[in-house]
Amino acid sequence: MKRHTATAGFTLIELLIAMAIVAALASFAYSGYATYVLRAKRAEGQAALLRNLQRLELHYLTSGTYGHDRDKPEDPWQGLDAYSSDTPARSAYRLAMARCAAAASGEQTSYRLCVRLRAIPHRFDDSICGELLLQSDGQRGAAGRLPGPAGCW
């Protein structure tokens, strides 16, 4: 008489079910993780814009303009950050500055009146917000618009 002994282990079906459950949990976790990484990158860009604006405001208080002053030829943009982090490789945004557009005409205003700071995504894609905007008059925006999509600031 042959005896049938039970072997310890898992069947193929049990392993496939366990793998499917783990894959489903991982997909939920990754989407949440990606959202938090994107929010952290936006916060880095916002902080860099605020730092640069603070430096420009200090220059404005001493010279009365955001740009060059004939009496004080030093470059006010020399101390501004070009990237949102200490090196371009670690930065989420590249920073730029321009004069504000006049509200009605769309023409450029003087640097004496208003300046617009831009944080342009660098080495990643932000399809919702795109580039972040901050003006010296307090307006904030994103995706090339003021005020911009909700949740970008």
BAFI-3210 file (N, C-alpha, C; in Angstrom, 3 decimals, decimal comma, padded with zeros to 6 digits):
// residues 153
n [1|2|3|4|5|6|7|8|9|10|11|12|13|14|15|16|17|18|19|20|21|22|23|24|25|26|27|28|29|30|31|32|33|34|35|36|37|38|39|40|41|42|43|44|45|46|47|48|49|50|51|52|53|54|55|56|57|58|59|60|61|62|63|64|65|66|67|68|69|70|71|72|73|74|75|76|77|78|79|80|81|82|83|84|85|86|87|88|89|90|91|92|93|94|95|96|97|98|99|100|101|102|103|104|105|106|107|108|109|110|111|112|113|114|115|116|117|118|119|120|121|122|123|124|125|126|127|128|129|130|131|132|133|134|135|136|137|138|139|140|141|142|143|144|145|146|147|148|149|150|151|152|153]
n.u [000,815|000,500|001,433|000,159|001,803|001,581|002,865|004,699|004,127|003,329|000,706|000,652|-001,448|-002,065|000,284|000,117|-002,189|-001,362|000,721|-000,767|-002,280|-000,216|000,807|-001,383|-001,576|000,933|000,636|-001,268|000,159|002,342|001,164|000,270|002,737|004,024|002,451|003,065|005,806|005,717|004,375|006,315|008,393|007,153|006,915|009,611|010,228|008,518|009,579|012,121|011,419|010,283|012,541|014,224|012,567|012,511|015,180|015,184|013,303|014,660|016,712|015,086|014,126|016,417|017,209|014,990|014,152|013,637|015,442|018,480|020,126|021,029|022,667|023,679|025,525|025,745|024,898|021,664|020,708|022,695|023,024|020,932|019,300|019,820|018,823|016,539|017,714|020,932|022,622|022,420|021,890|020,547|018,280|014,804|013,637|014,340|015,227|013,938|013,681|011,662|010,245|007,036|003,980|001,933|-001,369|-003,650|-002,648|-000,715|001,893|005,348|006,172|008,052|011,124|011,205|008,700|007,472|008,235|008,492|008,857|009,886|009,545|010,731|009,978|012,506|014,085|011,915|008,401|005,596|002,501|000,164|000,593|002,862|005,060|005,828|004,684|005,529|004,898|006,137|004,139|002,597|000,982|000,296|000,861|000,455|001,294|001,586|-000,396|-002,128|-004,443|-003,752|-003,908|-005,822|-004,358|-001,690|-000,229]
n.v [-001,174|002,115|005,119|008,366|011,276|014,540|017,469|020,299|023,758|026,233|026,509|027,146|028,804|030,065|031,570|033,303|034,767|036,072|037,632|039,299|040,781|042,141|043,656|045,331|046,816|048,093|049,719|051,585|052,789|053,917|055,894|057,727|058,400|059,624|061,915|063,322|063,780|065,511|067,687|068,434|069,278|071,502|073,121|073,622|075,214|077,406|078,408|079,208|081,251|083,097|083,687|084,970|087,144|088,464|089,350|091,102|092,972|094,118|095,394|097,182|098,785|100,234|101,493|102,257|101,020|097,963|097,218|098,235|101,085|104,371|105,859|103,959|101,602|098,812|095,397|094,379|091,815|090,082|088,632|086,861|083,663|081,203|078,722|076,461|074,973|074,222|073,294|072,865|070,196|069,109|070,614|071,417|073,419|076,004|079,359|082,564|086,028|088,867|091,924|093,042|092,575|095,164|095,688|096,301|096,837|094,925|095,471|095,766|096,782|099,213|098,317|099,704|099,746|097,126|093,641|090,361|087,140|083,912|080,398|077,778|074,513|072,098|069,410|067,781|067,050|069,039|068,846|070,102|072,580|073,715|076,366|078,336|081,482|084,656|087,857|091,163|092,759|091,137|089,246|085,866|083,019|080,393|078,145|080,049|081,910|084,395|084,333|081,609|077,914|076,182|075,097|075,230|077,117]
n.w [000,000|-000,862|000,650|000,799|001,135|002,427|000,975|001,999|001,234|-001,305|-003,676|-007,208|-007,931|-005,478|-005,127|-007,335|-006,707|-004,372|-005,450|-007,139|-005,293|-003,916|-006,054|-006,621|-004,241|-004,321|-006,588|-005,726|-003,648|-005,039|-006,680|-004,759|-003,625|-005,828|-006,107|-003,739|-004,143|-006,364|-005,193|-003,324|-005,016|-006,212|-003,939|-003,454|-005,697|-005,222|-002,819|-003,699|-005,487|-003,698|-002,120|-004,015|-004,659|-002,225|-002,053|-004,229|-003,360|-001,228|-002,643|-004,034|-001,968|-001,291|-003,680|-005,187|-007,485|-009,335|-011,149|-012,799|-011,462|-012,292|-010,587|-008,904|-010,000|-009,569|-010,150|-009,626|-009,886|-009,521|-007,128|-007,193|-007,240|-009,718|-010,012|-008,333|-006,354|-004,850|-006,890|-010,483|-011,186|-008,995|-008,835|-009,065|-010,480|-012,891|-012,628|-013,596|-014,634|-015,409|-016,724|-015,576|-017,377|-018,633|-017,484|-019,200|-021,826|-022,416|-022,890|-021,892|-018,604|-016,706|-015,025|-012,746|-011,701|-011,514|-011,216|-012,597|-011,498|-012,537|-012,272|-013,908|-014,850|-014,424|-015,671|-015,067|-015,513|-015,163|-015,679|-014,869|-013,452|-014,686|-015,388|-012,523|-011,304|-009,895|-008,880|-008,132|-007,201|-005,713|-006,935|-007,763|-009,781|-012,262|-014,947|-016,909|-016,434|-014,543|-012,009|-012,124|-012,163|-009,629|-006,550|-007,214|-005,881]
ca.u [000,000|001,224|000,914|000,277|002,215|001,349|004,081|004,499|004,416|002,199|000,381|000,872|-002,598|-001,890|001,352|-000,389|-003,129|-000,555|001,409|-001,760|-002,598|000,954|000,868|-002,444|-001,165|002,066|000,162|-001,890|001,213|003,170|000,452|000,333|004,127|004,295|001,770|003,841|007,059|005,380|004,098|007,595|009,100|006,500|007,290|010,985|010,157|007,887|010,542|013,168|010,844|010,155|013,895|014,668|011,761|012,972|016,415|014,822|012,630|015,715|017,319|014,094|014,080|017,596|017,434|013,740|013,887|014,000|016,510|019,690|019,978|022,183|023,554|024,270|025,630|025,870|023,864|020,777|020,366|023,895|022,853|019,739|019,509|019,452|018,125|015,829|018,567|022,306|023,233|021,405|021,550|019,631|017,181|013,551|013,246|015,273|014,581|014,123|013,043|011,314|009,337|005,621|003,205|000,885|-002,639|-004,540|-002,012|000,158|003,261|006,202|006,295|009,421|011,612|010,987|007,348|007,072|009,067|007,849|009,792|009,350|010,216|010,452|010,342|013,832|014,308|010,697|007,231|004,437|001,482|-000,931|001,009|003,877|005,945|005,240|004,907|005,386|005,168|006,452|002,901|001,923|000,209|000,899|000,202|001,117|000,914|001,578|-001,590|-002,379|-003,851|-003,250|-004,749|-005,907|-003,460|-000,289|000,409]
ca.v [000,000|003,379|006,223|009,685|012,258|015,938|018,282|021,678|024,755|026,954|026,156|028,227|029,707|030,871|032,541|034,311|035,625|036,919|038,616|040,264|041,659|043,003|044,601|046,322|047,697|048,891|050,752|052,642|053,476|054,705|057,097|058,663|058,847|060,552|063,173|064,027|064,230|066,678|068,799|068,858|070,039|072,813|073,893|074,065|076,330|078,548|078,957|079,898|082,510|084,009|084,138|085,957|088,354|089,152|090,054|092,222|093,987|094,815|096,314|098,221|099,718|101,101|102,224|102,717|100,302|096,553|097,054|099,031|102,489|105,086|106,310|102,776|100,708|097,379|094,558|093,875|090,419|089,286|087,744|086,029|082,258|080,807|077,441|076,357|074,305|074,711|072,940|072,558|068,769|068,805|071,578|071,091|074,561|077,032|080,627|083,661|087,270|089,786|092,994|092,679|093,109|096,101|094,960|096,507|096,843|093,788|095,939|095,611|097,942|099,498|097,590|100,563|099,517|095,748|092,578|089,036|086,024|082,666|079,129|076,925|073,133|071,692|067,969|067,031|067,599|069,364|069,121|070,910|073,943|074,257|077,294|079,112|082,918|085,504|089,251|092,011|093,356|090,144|088,272|084,549|082,291|079,210|077,790|081,268|082,724|084,928|083,714|080,252|076,817|075,990|074,102|075,424|077,948]
ca.w [000,000|-000,931|001,474|000,162|002,142|002,027|000,877|002,458|000,211|-001,882|-005,052|-008,167|-007,823|-004,266|-005,390|-008,270|-005,972|-003,487|-006,286|-007,613|-004,156|-003,695|-007,176|-006,448|-003,143|-004,790|-007,523|-004,925|-002,910|-005,953|-007,108|-003,635|-003,520|-006,932|-005,787|-002,717|-004,755|-007,169|-004,274|-002,746|-006,045|-006,314|-002,748|-003,684|-006,638|-004,549|-001,854|-004,462|-005,978|-002,566|-001,755|-004,991|-004,521|-001,014|-002,410|-005,096|-002,541|-000,496|-003,609|-004,331|-000,832|-001,272|-004,921|-005,793|-008,723|-009,322|-012,127|-012,611|-011,121|-012,848|-009,518|-008,266|-011,158|-009,267|-010,753|-008,567|-010,116|-009,323|-005,987|-007,335|-007,566|-011,078|-009,877|-007,062|-005,382|-004,907|-008,171|-011,503|-011,202|-007,885|-008,849|-009,735|-011,307|-013,339|-012,292|-014,546|-014,213|-016,486|-016,306|-015,617|-018,489|-018,221|-017,433|-020,337|-023,138|-022,618|-023,066|-020,720|-017,733|-016,309|-013,853|-011,591|-011,189|-011,205|-011,760|-012,567|-011,355|-013,086|-011,970|-015,058|-014,496|-014,901|-015,568|-014,742|-016,199|-014,332|-016,696|-014,326|-013,124|-015,585|-014,692|-011,433|-011,455|-008,712|-009,222|-006,986|-006,691|-004,884|-007,705|-007,937|-010,847|-012,807|-016,313|-017,714|-016,157|-013,201|-010,853|-012,373|-011,688|-008,175|-005,989|-007,610|-004,848]
c.u [000,868|000,567|001,149|000,617|002,002|002,678|003,758|004,852|003,145|001,946|000,624|-000,259|-002,465|-000,804|000,884|-001,355|-002,364|000,181|000,446|-002,131|-001,451|001,054|-000,198|-002,084|-000,014|001,613|-000,529|-000,833|002,037|002,458|000,433|001,726|004,449|003,628|002,563|005,177|006,804|005,099|005,378|008,403|008,486|006,863|008,721|011,015|009,553|008,851|011,648|012,662|010,736|011,506|014,391|013,873|012,181|014,255|016,129|014,130|013,642|016,424|016,372|014,033|015,260|017,735|016,163|013,416|014,269|015,162|017,723|019,330|021,216|023,169|024,265|024,385|025,754|024,654|022,960|020,469|021,562|023,727|021,653|020,117|019,061|018,680|017,518|016,630|019,997|023,028|022,136|020,980|020,539|018,375|015,960|013,143|014,450|014,547|014,917|013,365|012,768|010,460|007,902|004,985|002,163|-000,461|-003,455|-003,836|-001,182|001,602|004,039|006,226|007,768|009,818|011,421|009,649|007,090|008,037|008,335|008,939|009,110|010,197|009,782|010,878|011,632|013,999|013,107|009,528|006,112|003,328|000,340|-000,506|002,007|004,803|005,175|005,611|004,716|005,779|005,419|005,225|002,055|001,140|001,009|000,140|000,986|000,586|000,782|000,397|-001,559|-003,881|-003,357|-004,186|-004,740|-004,930|-002,011|000,460|-000,172]
c.v [001,252|004,401|007,534|010,698|013,660|016,679|019,696|022,633|025,413|026,440|027,372|029,256|030,614|031,931|033,651|035,276|036,580|037,993|039,679|041,250|042,633|044,045|045,684|047,314|048,606|049,999|051,891|053,450|054,363|055,973|058,141|059,242|059,882|061,913|063,973|064,521|065,488|067,893|069,325|069,669|071,420|073,696|074,404|075,266|077,579|079,210|079,723|081,226|083,533|084,535|085,223|087,255|089,146|089,934|091,256|093,336|094,783|095,812|097,470|099,258|100,684|101,946|102,745|102,050|098,835|096,278|097,881|100,470|103,213|105,506|105,148|101,690|099,218|096,624|094,003|092,391|089,507|088,286|086,823|084,602|081,996|079,493|077,355|075,645|074,787|074,357|072,659|071,092|068,397|069,661|071,059|072,195|075,398|078,358|081,698|084,881|088,137|090,911|092,493|093,259|094,062|095,406|095,101|096,290|095,607|094,180|095,749|096,907|098,179|098,615|098,412|100,225|098,092|094,769|091,250|087,976|084,746|081,494|078,138|075,499|072,698|070,207|067,199|067,730|067,818|069,793|069,999|072,358|074,532|075,182|078,105|080,582|083,625|086,914|090,054|092,720|092,346|089,101|086,981|083,817|081,072|078,980|079,031|082,184|083,238|084,902|082,300|079,189|076,674|074,904|074,260|076,296|077,605]
c.w [000,000|-000,032|000,746|001,243|001,581|002,006|001,322|001,325|-000,285|-003,291|-005,944|-008,098|-006,602|-004,467|-006,326|-007,584|-005,057|-004,286|-006,799|-006,504|-003,900|-004,810|-007,042|-005,336|-003,564|-005,742|-006,774|-004,191|-003,828|-006,399|-005,995|-003,457|-004,603|-006,688|-004,767|-003,253|-005,591|-006,286|-003,629|-003,752|-006,221|-005,120|-002,871|-004,622|-006,007|-003,575|-002,568|-005,008|-004,856|-002,094|-002,708|-004,883|-003,287|-001,302|-003,297|-004,320|-001,720|-001,416|-003,917|-003,211|-000,836|-002,530|-005,580|-007,118|-008,547|-010,268|-011,773|-012,286|-011,637|-011,765|-008,830|-009,338|-010,828|-009,812|-009,652|-008,714|-009,870|-008,174|-006,081|-007,697|-009,004|-011,087|-008,492|-005,982|-005,586|-006,207|-009,196|-011,499|-010,115|-007,912|-009,583|-010,701|-011,704|-013,163|-013,319|-014,048|-015,443|-015,912|-016,397|-016,877|-017,937|-018,380|-018,720|-021,675|-023,432|-022,855|-021,775|-019,917|-017,436|-015,135|-012,583|-010,926|-010,713|-011,862|-011,591|-012,512|-011,843|-012,617|-013,049|-014,701|-015,193|-014,621|-015,009|-015,419|-015,191|-015,275|-016,175|-014,145|-014,118|-014,828|-013,647|-011,621|-010,122|-009,110|-007,965|-006,443|-005,918|-005,642|-007,877|-009,017|-011,254|-014,205|-017,190|-017,455|-014,721|-013,004|-011,069|-011,822|-010,158|-007,731|-006,371|-006,615|-003,517]
res [m|k|r|h|t|a|t|a|g|f|t|l|i|e|l|l|i|a|m|a|i|v|a|a|l|a|s|f|a|y|s|g|y|a|t|y|v|l|r|a|k|r|a|e|g|q|a|a|l|l|r|n|l|q|r|l|e|l|h|y|l|t|s|g|t|y|g|h|d|r|d|k|p|e|d|p|w|q|g|l|d|a|y|s|s|d|t|p|a|r|s|a|y|r|l|a|m|a|r|c|a|a|a|a|s|g|e|q|t|s|y|r|l|c|v|r|l|r|a|i|p|h|r|f|d|d|s|i|c|g|e|l|l|l|q|s|d|g|q|r|g|a|a|g|r|l|p|g|p|a|g|c|w]
***
